[in-house]
Amino acid sequence: MHNRQISKSAFKAKALEYFRQIASSGESVIVTDHGKPALEVRPYRDTARQPLDVLRGSLIRYEHPTDPVAVDFWTAAQ
């Protein structure tokens, strides 16, 4: 995918047109300020995950959850 570079002033003059092109093509546009890349305008991609998916795999399995906790655990946590 090739990213086009557009000056800040050119982008400002035709922003809605560029938004439509970006939405339809899926390609991003680099907006430059004095010839240097300043920001990237790209289509939105929903990467949201379910709250429980974030936690999935983070829990340690306890074989005997009612056993007393080892003293080493508490000293290591300090």
C-alpha positions, 0 to 999 in steps of 0.5 A, a space after each residue: 500500500 502506497 501512502 500519498 503525501 500532501 502538504 498541510 495547505 493542500 489538505 486544508 483546502 480539500 479535506 472533505 475530498 481527501 476524507 472521501 478518498 481515504 474512506 473509499 480506498 482504505 489507503 492512508 494519507 501523510 500530511 506534511 508540514 514544511 516537507 516533513 511528515 506531520 500526521 497520518 490520516 487513515 481509515 478507522 479500524 475497530 480493534 475493540 475487544 470484549 472486557 473479558 478477552 483482555 483478561 483471558 489467560 491472565 489468571 493463574 490456576 490454583 490447585 488448592 485455593 483454600 491452603 494457606 499462602 506461603 510466607 515467601 509470597 508476602 515478602 516477595 510482594 513488598 
